[in-house]
Amino acid sequence: MERGDLGEAEKEIREAIKTNSQDALSHGTLGEILEKKNDIAGAVKQMEECVRLGDIPGNSGKARLATLRAKLAKLETTQ
């Protein structure tokens, strides 16, 4: 993701999730990637899973999730 290749980053993190679907960090990271790709609905889903799994230590997944939900609601009202 740091190299700007969001497609490759998404592929790699999805593989990591297949290996360990209970890793909150992987779901949070995938949410971040999807948001950068403008897949806000997908980002919301991944952040919901991140929070459900216990969130990321030192990170406020709940706050991030609230921001993503607001962004999604705004998008839905403009379509």
mmJSON file of the N, C-alpha and C atoms, coordinates in Angstrom:
{"data_MODEL":{"atom_site":{
"group_PDB":["ATOM","ATOM","ATOM","ATOM","ATOM","ATOM","ATOM","ATOM","ATOM","ATOM","ATOM","ATOM","ATOM","ATOM","ATOM","ATOM","ATOM","ATOM","ATOM","ATOM","ATOM","ATOM","ATOM","ATOM","ATOM","ATOM","ATOM","ATOM","ATOM","ATOM","ATOM","ATOM","ATOM","ATOM","ATOM","ATOM","ATOM","ATOM","ATOM","ATOM","ATOM","ATOM","ATOM","ATOM","ATOM","ATOM","ATOM","ATOM","ATOM","ATOM","ATOM","ATOM","ATOM","ATOM","ATOM","ATOM","ATOM","ATOM","ATOM","ATOM","ATOM","ATOM","ATOM","ATOM","ATOM","ATOM","ATOM","ATOM","ATOM","ATOM","ATOM","ATOM","ATOM","ATOM","ATOM","ATOM","ATOM","ATOM","ATOM","ATOM","ATOM","ATOM","ATOM","ATOM","ATOM","ATOM","ATOM","ATOM","ATOM","ATOM","ATOM","ATOM","ATOM","ATOM","ATOM","ATOM","ATOM","ATOM","ATOM","ATOM","ATOM","ATOM","ATOM","ATOM","ATOM","ATOM","ATOM","ATOM","ATOM","ATOM","ATOM","ATOM","ATOM","ATOM","ATOM","ATOM","ATOM","ATOM","ATOM","ATOM","ATOM","ATOM","ATOM","ATOM","ATOM","ATOM","ATOM","ATOM","ATOM","ATOM","ATOM","ATOM","ATOM","ATOM","ATOM","ATOM","ATOM","ATOM","ATOM","ATOM","ATOM","ATOM","ATOM","ATOM","ATOM","ATOM","ATOM","ATOM","ATOM","ATOM","ATOM","ATOM","ATOM","ATOM","ATOM","ATOM","ATOM","ATOM","ATOM","ATOM","ATOM","ATOM","ATOM","ATOM","ATOM","ATOM","ATOM","ATOM","ATOM","ATOM","ATOM","ATOM","ATOM","ATOM","ATOM","ATOM","ATOM","ATOM","ATOM","ATOM","ATOM","ATOM","ATOM","ATOM","ATOM","ATOM","ATOM","ATOM","ATOM","ATOM","ATOM","ATOM","ATOM","ATOM","ATOM","ATOM","ATOM","ATOM","ATOM","ATOM","ATOM","ATOM","ATOM","ATOM","ATOM","ATOM","ATOM","ATOM","ATOM","ATOM","ATOM","ATOM","ATOM","ATOM","ATOM","ATOM","ATOM","ATOM","ATOM","ATOM","ATOM","ATOM","ATOM","ATOM","ATOM","ATOM","ATOM","ATOM","ATOM","ATOM","ATOM","ATOM","ATOM","ATOM","ATOM","ATOM","ATOM"],
"id":[1,2,3,4,5,6,7,8,9,10,11,12,13,14,15,16,17,18,19,20,21,22,23,24,25,26,27,28,29,30,31,32,33,34,35,36,37,38,39,40,41,42,43,44,45,46,47,48,49,50,51,52,53,54,55,56,57,58,59,60,61,62,63,64,65,66,67,68,69,70,71,72,73,74,75,76,77,78,79,80,81,82,83,84,85,86,87,88,89,90,91,92,93,94,95,96,97,98,99,100,101,102,103,104,105,106,107,108,109,110,111,112,113,114,115,116,117,118,119,120,121,122,123,124,125,126,127,128,129,130,131,132,133,134,135,136,137,138,139,140,141,142,143,144,145,146,147,148,149,150,151,152,153,154,155,156,157,158,159,160,161,162,163,164,165,166,167,168,169,170,171,172,173,174,175,176,177,178,179,180,181,182,183,184,185,186,187,188,189,190,191,192,193,194,195,196,197,198,199,200,201,202,203,204,205,206,207,208,209,210,211,212,213,214,215,216,217,218,219,220,221,222,223,224,225,226,227,228,229,230,231,232,233,234,235,236,237],
"type_symbol":["N","C","C","N","C","C","N","C","C","N","C","C","N","C","C","N","C","C","N","C","C","N","C","C","N","C","C","N","C","C","N","C","C","N","C","C","N","C","C","N","C","C","N","C","C","N","C","C","N","C","C","N","C","C","N","C","C","N","C","C","N","C","C","N","C","C","N","C","C","N","C","C","N","C","C","N","C","C","N","C","C","N","C","C","N","C","C","N","C","C","N","C","C","N","C","C","N","C","C","N","C","C","N","C","C","N","C","C","N","C","C","N","C","C","N","C","C","N","C","C","N","C","C","N","C","C","N","C","C","N","C","C","N","C","C","N","C","C","N","C","C","N","C","C","N","C","C","N","C","C","N","C","C","N","C","C","N","C","C","N","C","C","N","C","C","N","C","C","N","C","C","N","C","C","N","C","C","N","C","C","N","C","C","N","C","C","N","C","C","N","C","C","N","C","C","N","C","C","N","C","C","N","C","C","N","C","C","N","C","C","N","C","C","N","C","C","N","C","C","N","C","C","N","C","C","N","C","C","N","C","C","N","C","C","N","C","C"],
"label_atom_id":["N","CA","C","N","CA","C","N","CA","C","N","CA","C","N","CA","C","N","CA","C","N","CA","C","N","CA","C","N","CA","C","N","CA","C","N","CA","C","N","CA","C","N","CA","C","N","CA","C","N","CA","C","N","CA","C","N","CA","C","N","CA","C","N","CA","C","N","CA","C","N","CA","C","N","CA","C","N","CA","C","N","CA","C","N","CA","C","N","CA","C","N","CA","C","N","CA","C","N","CA","C","N","CA","C","N","CA","C","N","CA","C","N","CA","C","N","CA","C","N","CA","C","N","CA","C","N","CA","C","N","CA","C","N","CA","C","N","CA","C","N","CA","C","N","CA","C","N","CA","C","N","CA","C","N","CA","C","N","CA","C","N","CA","C","N","CA","C","N","CA","C","N","CA","C","N","CA","C","N","CA","C","N","CA","C","N","CA","C","N","CA","C","N","CA","C","N","CA","C","N","CA","C","N","CA","C","N","CA","C","N","CA","C","N","CA","C","N","CA","C","N","CA","C","N","CA","C","N","CA","C","N","CA","C","N","CA","C","N","CA","C","N","CA","C","N","CA","C","N","CA","C","N","CA","C","N","CA","C","N","CA","C","N","CA","C","N","CA","C","N","CA","C","N","CA","C"],
"label_alt_id":[null,null,null,null,null,null,null,null,null,null,null,null,null,null,null,null,null,null,null,null,null,null,null,null,null,null,null,null,null,null,null,null,null,null,null,null,null,null,null,null,null,null,null,null,null,null,null,null,null,null,null,null,null,null,null,null,null,null,null,null,null,null,null,null,null,null,null,null,null,null,null,null,null,null,null,null,null,null,null,null,null,null,null,null,null,null,null,null,null,null,null,null,null,null,null,null,null,null,null,null,null,null,null,null,null,null,null,null,null,null,null,null,null,null,null,null,null,null,null,null,null,null,null,null,null,null,null,null,null,null,null,null,null,null,null,null,null,null,null,null,null,null,null,null,null,null,null,null,null,null,null,null,null,null,null,null,null,null,null,null,null,null,null,null,null,null,null,null,null,null,null,null,null,null,null,null,null,null,null,null,null,null,null,null,null,null,null,null,null,null,null,null,null,null,null,null,null,null,null,null,null,null,null,null,null,null,null,null,null,null,null,null,null,null,null,null,null,null,null,null,null,null,null,null,null,null,null,null,null,null,null,null,null,null,null,null,null],
"label_comp_id":["MET","MET","MET","GLU","GLU","GLU","ARG","ARG","ARG","GLY","GLY","GLY","ASP","ASP","ASP","LEU","LEU","LEU","GLY","GLY","GLY","GLU","GLU","GLU","ALA","ALA","ALA","GLU","GLU","GLU","LYS","LYS","LYS","GLU","GLU","GLU","ILE","ILE","ILE","ARG","ARG","ARG","GLU","GLU","GLU","ALA","ALA","ALA","ILE","ILE","ILE","LYS","LYS","LYS","THR","THR","THR","ASN","ASN","ASN","SER","SER","SER","GLN","GLN","GLN","ASP","ASP","ASP","ALA","ALA","ALA","LEU","LEU","LEU","SER","SER","SER","HIS","HIS","HIS","GLY","GLY","GLY","THR","THR","THR","LEU","LEU","LEU","GLY","GLY","GLY","GLU","GLU","GLU","ILE","ILE","ILE","LEU","LEU","LEU","GLU","GLU","GLU","LYS","LYS","LYS","LYS","LYS","LYS","ASN","ASN","ASN","ASP","ASP","ASP","ILE","ILE","ILE","ALA","ALA","ALA","GLY","GLY","GLY","ALA","ALA","ALA","VAL","VAL","VAL","LYS","LYS","LYS","GLN","GLN","GLN","MET","MET","MET","GLU","GLU","GLU","GLU","GLU","GLU","CYS","CYS","CYS","VAL","VAL","VAL","ARG","ARG","ARG","LEU","LEU","LEU","GLY","GLY","GLY","ASP","ASP","ASP","ILE","ILE","ILE","PRO","PRO","PRO","GLY","GLY","GLY","ASN","ASN","ASN","SER","SER","SER","GLY","GLY","GLY","LYS","LYS","LYS","ALA","ALA","ALA","ARG","ARG","ARG","LEU","LEU","LEU","ALA","ALA","ALA","THR","THR","THR","LEU","LEU","LEU","ARG","ARG","ARG","ALA","ALA","ALA","LYS","LYS","LYS","LEU","LEU","LEU","ALA","ALA","ALA","LYS","LYS","LYS","LEU","LEU","LEU","GLU","GLU","GLU","THR","THR","THR","THR","THR","THR","GLN","GLN","GLN"],
"label_asym_id":["A","A","A","A","A","A","A","A","A","A","A","A","A","A","A","A","A","A","A","A","A","A","A","A","A","A","A","A","A","A","A","A","A","A","A","A","A","A","A","A","A","A","A","A","A","A","A","A","A","A","A","A","A","A","A","A","A","A","A","A","A","A","A","A","A","A","A","A","A","A","A","A","A","A","A","A","A","A","A","A","A","A","A","A","A","A","A","A","A","A","A","A","A","A","A","A","A","A","A","A","A","A","A","A","A","A","A","A","A","A","A","A","A","A","A","A","A","A","A","A","A","A","A","A","A","A","A","A","A","A","A","A","A","A","A","A","A","A","A","A","A","A","A","A","A","A","A","A","A","A","A","A","A","A","A","A","A","A","A","A","A","A","A","A","A","A","A","A","A","A","A","A","A","A","A","A","A","A","A","A","A","A","A","A","A","A","A","A","A","A","A","A","A","A","A","A","A","A","A","A","A","A","A","A","A","A","A","A","A","A","A","A","A","A","A","A","A","A","A","A","A","A","A","A","A","A","A","A","A","A","A","A","A","A","A","A","A"],
"label_entity_id":["1","1","1","1","1","1","1","1","1","1","1","1","1","1","1","1","1","1","1","1","1","1","1","1","1","1","1","1","1","1","1","1","1","1","1","1","1","1","1","1","1","1","1","1","1","1","1","1","1","1","1","1","1","1","1","1","1","1","1","1","1","1","1","1","1","1","1","1","1","1","1","1","1","1","1","1","1","1","1","1","1","1","1","1","1","1","1","1","1","1","1","1","1","1","1","1","1","1","1","1","1","1","1","1","1","1","1","1","1","1","1","1","1","1","1","1","1","1","1","1","1","1","1","1","1","1","1","1","1","1","1","1","1","1","1","1","1","1","1","1","1","1","1","1","1","1","1","1","1","1","1","1","1","1","1","1","1","1","1","1","1","1","1","1","1","1","1","1","1","1","1","1","1","1","1","1","1","1","1","1","1","1","1","1","1","1","1","1","1","1","1","1","1","1","1","1","1","1","1","1","1","1","1","1","1","1","1","1","1","1","1","1","1","1","1","1","1","1","1","1","1","1","1","1","1","1","1","1","1","1","1","1","1","1","1","1","1"],
"label_seq_id":[1,1,1,2,2,2,3,3,3,4,4,4,5,5,5,6,6,6,7,7,7,8,8,8,9,9,9,10,10,10,11,11,11,12,12,12,13,13,13,14,14,14,15,15,15,16,16,16,17,17,17,18,18,18,19,19,19,20,20,20,21,21,21,22,22,22,23,23,23,24,24,24,25,25,25,26,26,26,27,27,27,28,28,28,29,29,29,30,30,30,31,31,31,32,32,32,33,33,33,34,34,34,35,35,35,36,36,36,37,37,37,38,38,38,39,39,39,40,40,40,41,41,41,42,42,42,43,43,43,44,44,44,45,45,45,46,46,46,47,47,47,48,48,48,49,49,49,50,50,50,51,51,51,52,52,52,53,53,53,54,54,54,55,55,55,56,56,56,57,57,57,58,58,58,59,59,59,60,60,60,61,61,61,62,62,62,63,63,63,64,64,64,65,65,65,66,66,66,67,67,67,68,68,68,69,69,69,70,70,70,71,71,71,72,72,72,73,73,73,74,74,74,75,75,75,76,76,76,77,77,77,78,78,78,79,79,79],
"pdbx_PDB_ins_code":[null,null,null,null,null,null,null,null,null,null,null,null,null,null,null,null,null,null,null,null,null,null,null,null,null,null,null,null,null,null,null,null,null,null,null,null,null,null,null,null,null,null,null,null,null,null,null,null,null,null,null,null,null,null,null,null,null,null,null,null,null,null,null,null,null,null,null,null,null,null,null,null,null,null,null,null,null,null,null,null,null,null,null,null,null,null,null,null,null,null,null,null,null,null,null,null,null,null,null,null,null,null,null,null,null,null,null,null,null,null,null,null,null,null,null,null,null,null,null,null,null,null,null,null,null,null,null,null,null,null,null,null,null,null,null,null,null,null,null,null,null,null,null,null,null,null,null,null,null,null,null,null,null,null,null,null,null,null,null,null,null,null,null,null,null,null,null,null,null,null,null,null,null,null,null,null,null,null,null,null,null,null,null,null,null,null,null,null,null,null,null,null,null,null,null,null,null,null,null,null,null,null,null,null,null,null,null,null,null,null,null,null,null,null,null,null,null,null,null,null,null,null,null,null,null,null,null,null,null,null,null,null,null,null,null,null,null],
"Cartn_x":[0.826,0.0,0.88,2.006,2.891,3.463,3.545,4.07,2.995,1.76,0.678,-0.037,0.328,-0.319,-1.458,-2.602,-3.734,-4.274,-4.207,-4.681,-3.873,-2.574,-1.703,-1.855,-1.967,-2.153,-3.459,-4.512,-5.792,-5.681,-5.023,-4.842,-4.094,-3.015,-2.202,-2.97,-3.714,-4.422,-5.598,-6.219,-7.297,-6.734,-5.529,-4.876,-4.593,-4.154,-3.891,-5.174,-6.284,-7.567,-8.003,-7.723,-8.041,-7.264,-6.027,-5.182,-5.641,-6.034,-6.479,-7.624,-8.825,-9.997,-10.335,-9.661,-9.935,-8.961,-8.168,-7.183,-7.805,-8.079,-8.71,-7.872,-6.558,-5.682,-5.833,-5.915,-6.072,-7.383,-8.452,-9.742,-9.695,-9.044,-8.9,-8.084,-7.026,-6.181,-6.945,-7.707,-8.508,-9.539,-10.117,-11.049,-10.386,-9.168,-8.426,-8.158,-7.764,-7.504,-8.775,-9.88,-11.14,-11.608,-11.402,-11.768,-10.952,-9.663,-8.811,-9.24,-9.857,-10.356,-11.805,-12.305,-13.672,-14.752,-14.439,-15.433,-15.814,-16.636,-16.96,-17.805,-18.741,-19.559,-18.675,-17.718,-16.782,-15.917,-15.509,-14.698,-15.486,-16.768,-17.623,-17.7,-17.919,-18.037,-16.765,-15.615,-14.356,-14.094,-14.438,-14.255,-15.225,-16.424,-17.355,-16.752,-16.142,-15.509,-14.309,-13.535,-12.393,-12.855,-13.894,-14.418,-14.991,-15.721,-16.319,-15.25,-14.111,-13.024,-12.201,-12.533,-11.826,-11.032,-11.074,-10.406,-8.884,-8.207,-6.755,-6.242,-5.377,-4.867,-4.282,-4.677,-4.176,-4.85,-5.915,-6.607,-8.086,-8.755,-10.18,-10.967,-11.139,-11.911,-13.346,-13.891,-15.28,-15.43,-14.485,-14.527,-14.366,-13.446,-13.222,-14.474,-15.117,-16.339,-17.441,-17.577,-18.584,-18.344,-17.083,-16.733,-17.087,-16.768,-17.077,-18.583,-19.334,-20.793,-21.377,-20.871,-21.343,-21.013,-19.832,-19.41,-20.315,-20.643,-21.52,-22.921,-23.438,-24.77,-24.82,-23.781,-23.713,-23.699,-22.936,-22.891,-24.244,-24.916,-26.219,-27.265,-27.171,-28.15,-27.889,-26.667,-26.343,-26.54,-26.85,-27.009,-28.438],
"Cartn_y":[-1.174,0.0,1.252,1.2,2.358,2.705,1.721,1.973,2.513,2.584,3.118,2.082,0.825,-0.236,-0.823,-0.155,-0.577,-1.939,-2.246,-3.542,-4.684,-4.551,-5.581,-5.637,-4.476,-4.439,-5.136,-4.88,-5.535,-7.049,-7.476,-8.91,-9.56,-8.929,-9.485,-9.532,-8.479,-8.459,-9.429,-9.619,-10.621,-12.027,-12.279,-13.564,-13.732,-12.653,-12.705,-13.007,-12.436,-12.683,-14.131,-14.69,-16.107,-16.991,-16.601,-17.36,-17.199,-15.981,-15.71,-14.701,-15.199,-14.334,-13.597,-13.942,-13.318,-12.178,-11.75,-10.696,-9.319,-8.588,-7.271,-6.314,-6.35,-5.452,-5.651,-6.892,-7.16,-6.582,-6.739,-6.183,-4.656,-4.067,-2.614,-2.104,-2.825,-2.45,-2.57,-3.648,-3.805,-2.679,-2.299,-1.175,0.099,0.329,1.515,1.467,0.315,0.156,0.411,-0.195,-0.034,1.415,2.102,3.521,4.302,4.022,4.702,4.388,3.221,2.836,3.306,4.107,4.642,3.578,2.456,1.422,1.62,2.621,2.998,1.923,1.345,0.267,-0.906,-1.256,-2.328,-1.953,-0.695,-0.217,-0.301,0.064,-0.013,-1.45,-2.361,-3.786,-4.281,-3.915,-4.369,-3.729,-2.457,-1.807,-2.358,-2.726,-3.378,-4.672,-5.418,-6.679,-6.412,-5.403,-5.025,-4.724,-3.921,-3.565,-4.795,-5.616,-6.821,-7.746,-7.8,-8.678,-8.094,-6.908,-6.333,-5.089,-4.648,-3.41,-3.582,-2.534,-2.526,-1.767,-2.361,-1.656,-0.289,0.723,2.07,2.776,2.181,2.749,2.818,3.817,3.931,3.5,2.21,1.677,2.134,2.318,2.779,4.177,5.046,6.402,6.357,5.526,5.389,4.843,3.875,3.284,4.341,5.166,6.225,7.197,7.535,8.43,7.8,6.518,5.818,5.713,5.417,5.332,6.677,7.768,9.102,9.385,8.993,9.175,8.373,7.148,6.296,6.898,7.371,7.973,9.194,9.982,11.169,10.756,9.726,9.23,8.718,8.013,7.435,8.521,9.647,10.708,11.525,11.475,12.238,11.414,10.149,9.301,9.249],
"Cartn_z":[0.0,0.0,0.0,0.713,0.756,-0.615,-1.503,-2.849,-3.775,-3.282,-4.098,-4.938,-4.817,-5.585,-4.754,-4.805,-3.99,-4.404,-5.681,-6.156,-5.555,-5.566,-4.999,-3.483,-2.862,-1.405,-1.015,-1.78,-1.487,-1.647,-2.693,-2.933,-1.768,-1.324,-0.238,1.079,1.393,2.669,2.654,1.5,1.409,1.631,1.159,1.417,2.912,3.543,4.983,5.753,5.306,5.966,5.757,4.591,4.372,5.345,5.619,6.536,7.984,8.356,9.729,9.691,9.583,9.46,10.75,11.842,13.137,13.474,12.517,12.747,12.48,13.555,13.448,12.592,12.754,12.002,10.502,10.058,8.623,8.096,8.862,8.432,8.413,9.409,9.431,8.259,7.944,6.809,5.498,5.345,4.138,4.046,5.165,5.162,4.663,5.1,4.656,3.153,2.668,1.229,0.436,0.865,0.139,0.146,1.259,1.295,0.263,0.176,-0.804,-2.232,-2.426,-3.747,-3.968,-3.027,-3.067,-2.966,-2.363,-2.049,-0.58,-0.34,1.036,1.706,0.977,1.558,1.985,1.159,1.507,2.699,2.757,3.882,5.181,5.134,6.322,6.806,5.882,6.248,6.943,6.41,6.992,8.361,8.512,9.808,10.837,10.414,11.336,11.863,10.967,11.37,12.281,11.976,12.808,14.238,14.365,15.686,16.377,15.631,16.203,16.776,16.116,16.548,17.692,18.133,19.275,18.964,17.724,17.32,17.335,16.972,16.9,18.118,18.919,20.098,19.737,20.484,20.23,19.083,18.537,17.39,17.733,17.251,17.51,16.284,16.152,15.036,15.065,16.261,16.373,15.796,16.059,15.509,13.994,13.532,12.08,11.407,12.054,11.524,11.439,12.457,12.442,11.282,11.059,9.951,8.608,8.456,7.204,6.988,8.041,7.918,7.492,8.047,7.663,6.198,5.787,4.389,3.453,3.846,3.045,2.969,4.085,4.101,3.184,3.207,2.336,0.869,0.552,-0.826,-1.283,-0.388,-0.733,-0.968,-0.273,-0.458,-1.712,-2.231,-3.442,-4.716,-4.563,-5.762,-6.206],
"occupancy":[1.0,1.0,1.0,1.0,1.0,1.0,1.0,1.0,1.0,1.0,1.0,1.0,1.0,1.0,1.0,1.0,1.0,1.0,1.0,1.0,1.0,1.0,1.0,1.0,1.0,1.0,1.0,1.0,1.0,1.0,1.0,1.0,1.0,1.0,1.0,1.0,1.0,1.0,1.0,1.0,1.0,1.0,1.0,1.0,1.0,1.0,1.0,1.0,1.0,1.0,1.0,1.0,1.0,1.0,1.0,1.0,1.0,1.0,1.0,1.0,1.0,1.0,1.0,1.0,1.0,1.0,1.0,1.0,1.0,1.0,1.0,1.0,1.0,1.0,1.0,1.0,1.0,1.0,1.0,1.0,1.0,1.0,1.0,1.0,1.0,1.0,1.0,1.0,1.0,1.0,1.0,1.0,1.0,1.0,1.0,1.0,1.0,1.0,1.0,1.0,1.0,1.0,1.0,1.0,1.0,1.0,1.0,1.0,1.0,1.0,1.0,1.0,1.0,1.0,1.0,1.0,1.0,1.0,1.0,1.0,1.0,1.0,1.0,1.0,1.0,1.0,1.0,1.0,1.0,1.0,1.0,1.0,1.0,1.0,1.0,1.0,1.0,1.0,1.0,1.0,1.0,1.0,1.0,1.0,1.0,1.0,1.0,1.0,1.0,1.0,1.0,1.0,1.0,1.0,1.0,1.0,1.0,1.0,1.0,1.0,1.0,1.0,1.0,1.0,1.0,1.0,1.0,1.0,1.0,1.0,1.0,1.0,1.0,1.0,1.0,1.0,1.0,1.0,1.0,1.0,1.0,1.0,1.0,1.0,1.0,1.0,1.0,1.0,1.0,1.0,1.0,1.0,1.0,1.0,1.0,1.0,1.0,1.0,1.0,1.0,1.0,1.0,1.0,1.0,1.0,1.0,1.0,1.0,1.0,1.0,1.0,1.0,1.0,1.0,1.0,1.0,1.0,1.0,1.0,1.0,1.0,1.0,1.0,1.0,1.0,1.0,1.0,1.0,1.0,1.0,1.0,1.0,1.0,1.0,1.0,1.0,1.0],
"B_iso_or_equiv":[0.0,0.0,0.0,0.0,0.0,0.0,0.0,0.0,0.0,0.0,0.0,0.0,0.0,0.0,0.0,0.0,0.0,0.0,0.0,0.0,0.0,0.0,0.0,0.0,0.0,0.0,0.0,0.0,0.0,0.0,0.0,0.0,0.0,0.0,0.0,0.0,0.0,0.0,0.0,0.0,0.0,0.0,0.0,0.0,0.0,0.0,0.0,0.0,0.0,0.0,0.0,0.0,0.0,0.0,0.0,0.0,0.0,0.0,0.0,0.0,0.0,0.0,0.0,0.0,0.0,0.0,0.0,0.0,0.0,0.0,0.0,0.0,0.0,0.0,0.0,0.0,0.0,0.0,0.0,0.0,0.0,0.0,0.0,0.0,0.0,0.0,0.0,0.0,0.0,0.0,0.0,0.0,0.0,0.0,0.0,0.0,0.0,0.0,0.0,0.0,0.0,0.0,0.0,0.0,0.0,0.0,0.0,0.0,0.0,0.0,0.0,0.0,0.0,0.0,0.0,0.0,0.0,0.0,0.0,0.0,0.0,0.0,0.0,0.0,0.0,0.0,0.0,0.0,0.0,0.0,0.0,0.0,0.0,0.0,0.0,0.0,0.0,0.0,0.0,0.0,0.0,0.0,0.0,0.0,0.0,0.0,0.0,0.0,0.0,0.0,0.0,0.0,0.0,0.0,0.0,0.0,0.0,0.0,0.0,0.0,0.0,0.0,0.0,0.0,0.0,0.0,0.0,0.0,0.0,0.0,0.0,0.0,0.0,0.0,0.0,0.0,0.0,0.0,0.0,0.0,0.0,0.0,0.0,0.0,0.0,0.0,0.0,0.0,0.0,0.0,0.0,0.0,0.0,0.0,0.0,0.0,0.0,0.0,0.0,0.0,0.0,0.0,0.0,0.0,0.0,0.0,0.0,0.0,0.0,0.0,0.0,0.0,0.0,0.0,0.0,0.0,0.0,0.0,0.0,0.0,0.0,0.0,0.0,0.0,0.0,0.0,0.0,0.0,0.0,0.0,0.0,0.0,0.0,0.0,0.0,0.0,0.0],
"pdbx_formal_charge":[null,null,null,null,null,null,null,null,null,null,null,null,null,null,null,null,null,null,null,null,null,null,null,null,null,null,null,null,null,null,null,null,null,null,null,null,null,null,null,null,null,null,null,null,null,null,null,null,null,null,null,null,null,null,null,null,null,null,null,null,null,null,null,null,null,null,null,null,null,null,null,null,null,null,null,null,null,null,null,null,null,null,null,null,null,null,null,null,null,null,null,null,null,null,null,null,null,null,null,null,null,null,null,null,null,null,null,null,null,null,null,null,null,null,null,null,null,null,null,null,null,null,null,null,null,null,null,null,null,null,null,null,null,null,null,null,null,null,null,null,null,null,null,null,null,null,null,null,null,null,null,null,null,null,null,null,null,null,null,null,null,null,null,null,null,null,null,null,null,null,null,null,null,null,null,null,null,null,null,null,null,null,null,null,null,null,null,null,null,null,null,null,null,null,null,null,null,null,null,null,null,null,null,null,null,null,null,null,null,null,null,null,null,null,null,null,null,null,null,null,null,null,null,null,null,null,null,null,null,null,null,null,null,null,null,null,null],
"auth_seq_id":[1,1,1,2,2,2,3,3,3,4,4,4,5,5,5,6,6,6,7,7,7,8,8,8,9,9,9,10,10,10,11,11,11,12,12,12,13,13,13,14,14,14,15,15,15,16,16,16,17,17,17,18,18,18,19,19,19,20,20,20,21,21,21,22,22,22,23,23,23,24,24,24,25,25,25,26,26,26,27,27,27,28,28,28,29,29,29,30,30,30,31,31,31,32,32,32,33,33,33,34,34,34,35,35,35,36,36,36,37,37,37,38,38,38,39,39,39,40,40,40,41,41,41,42,42,42,43,43,43,44,44,44,45,45,45,46,46,46,47,47,47,48,48,48,49,49,49,50,50,50,51,51,51,52,52,52,53,53,53,54,54,54,55,55,55,56,56,56,57,57,57,58,58,58,59,59,59,60,60,60,61,61,61,62,62,62,63,63,63,64,64,64,65,65,65,66,66,66,67,67,67,68,68,68,69,69,69,70,70,70,71,71,71,72,72,72,73,73,73,74,74,74,75,75,75,76,76,76,77,77,77,78,78,78,79,79,79],
"auth_comp_id":["MET","MET","MET","GLU","GLU","GLU","ARG","ARG","ARG","GLY","GLY","GLY","ASP","ASP","ASP","LEU","LEU","LEU","GLY","GLY","GLY","GLU","GLU","GLU","ALA","ALA","ALA","GLU","GLU","GLU","LYS","LYS","LYS","GLU","GLU","GLU","ILE","ILE","ILE","ARG","ARG","ARG","GLU","GLU","GLU","ALA","ALA","ALA","ILE","ILE","ILE","LYS","LYS","LYS","THR","THR","THR","ASN","ASN","ASN","SER","SER","SER","GLN","GLN","GLN","ASP","ASP","ASP","ALA","ALA","ALA","LEU","LEU","LEU","SER","SER","SER","HIS","HIS","HIS","GLY","GLY","GLY","THR","THR","THR","LEU","LEU","LEU","GLY","GLY","GLY","GLU","GLU","GLU","ILE","ILE","ILE","LEU","LEU","LEU","GLU","GLU","GLU","LYS","LYS","LYS","LYS","LYS","LYS","ASN","ASN","ASN","ASP","ASP","ASP","ILE","ILE","ILE","ALA","ALA","ALA","GLY","GLY","GLY","ALA","ALA","ALA","VAL","VAL","VAL","LYS","LYS","LYS","GLN","GLN","GLN","MET","MET","MET","GLU","GLU","GLU","GLU","GLU","GLU","CYS","CYS","CYS","VAL","VAL","VAL","ARG","ARG","ARG","LEU","LEU","LEU","GLY","GLY","GLY","ASP","ASP","ASP","ILE","ILE","ILE","PRO","PRO","PRO","GLY","GLY","GLY","ASN","ASN","ASN","SER","SER","SER","GLY","GLY","GLY","LYS","LYS","LYS","ALA","ALA","ALA","ARG","ARG","ARG","LEU","LEU","LEU","ALA","ALA","ALA","THR","THR","THR","LEU","LEU","LEU","ARG","ARG","ARG","ALA","ALA","ALA","LYS","LYS","LYS","LEU","LEU","LEU","ALA","ALA","ALA","LYS","LYS","LYS","LEU","LEU","LEU","GLU","GLU","GLU","THR","THR","THR","THR","THR","THR","GLN","GLN","GLN"],
"auth_asym_id":["A","A","A","A","A","A","A","A","A","A","A","A","A","A","A","A","A","A","A","A","A","A","A","A","A","A","A","A","A","A","A","A","A","A","A","A","A","A","A","A","A","A","A","A","A","A","A","A","A","A","A","A","A","A","A","A","A","A","A","A","A","A","A","A","A","A","A","A","A","A","A","A","A","A","A","A","A","A","A","A","A","A","A","A","A","A","A","A","A","A","A","A","A","A","A","A","A","A","A","A","A","A","A","A","A","A","A","A","A","A","A","A","A","A","A","A","A","A","A","A","A","A","A","A","A","A","A","A","A","A","A","A","A","A","A","A","A","A","A","A","A","A","A","A","A","A","A","A","A","A","A","A","A","A","A","A","A","A","A","A","A","A","A","A","A","A","A","A","A","A","A","A","A","A","A","A","A","A","A","A","A","A","A","A","A","A","A","A","A","A","A","A","A","A","A","A","A","A","A","A","A","A","A","A","A","A","A","A","A","A","A","A","A","A","A","A","A","A","A","A","A","A","A","A","A","A","A","A","A","A","A","A","A","A","A","A","A"],
"auth_atom_id":["N","CA","C","N","CA","C","N","CA","C","N","CA","C","N","CA","C","N","CA","C","N","CA","C","N","CA","C","N","CA","C","N","CA","C","N","CA","C","N","CA","C","N","CA","C","N","CA","C","N","CA","C","N","CA","C","N","CA","C","N","CA","C","N","CA","C","N","CA","C","N","CA","C","N","CA","C","N","CA","C","N","CA","C","N","CA","C","N","CA","C","N","CA","C","N","CA","C","N","CA","C","N","CA","C","N","CA","C","N","CA","C","N","CA","C","N","CA","C","N","CA","C","N","CA","C","N","CA","C","N","CA","C","N","CA","C","N","CA","C","N","CA","C","N","CA","C","N","CA","C","N","CA","C","N","CA","C","N","CA","C","N","CA","C","N","CA","C","N","CA","C","N","CA","C","N","CA","C","N","CA","C","N","CA","C","N","CA","C","N","CA","C","N","CA","C","N","CA","C","N","CA","C","N","CA","C","N","CA","C","N","CA","C","N","CA","C","N","CA","C","N","CA","C","N","CA","C","N","CA","C","N","CA","C","N","CA","C","N","CA","C","N","CA","C","N","CA","C","N","CA","C","N","CA","C","N","CA","C","N","CA","C","N","CA","C","N","CA","C","N","CA","C","N","CA","C"],
"pdbx_PDB_model_num":[1,1,1,1,1,1,1,1,1,1,1,1,1,1,1,1,1,1,1,1,1,1,1,1,1,1,1,1,1,1,1,1,1,1,1,1,1,1,1,1,1,1,1,1,1,1,1,1,1,1,1,1,1,1,1,1,1,1,1,1,1,1,1,1,1,1,1,1,1,1,1,1,1,1,1,1,1,1,1,1,1,1,1,1,1,1,1,1,1,1,1,1,1,1,1,1,1,1,1,1,1,1,1,1,1,1,1,1,1,1,1,1,1,1,1,1,1,1,1,1,1,1,1,1,1,1,1,1,1,1,1,1,1,1,1,1,1,1,1,1,1,1,1,1,1,1,1,1,1,1,1,1,1,1,1,1,1,1,1,1,1,1,1,1,1,1,1,1,1,1,1,1,1,1,1,1,1,1,1,1,1,1,1,1,1,1,1,1,1,1,1,1,1,1,1,1,1,1,1,1,1,1,1,1,1,1,1,1,1,1,1,1,1,1,1,1,1,1,1,1,1,1,1,1,1,1,1,1,1,1,1,1,1,1,1,1,1]
}}}
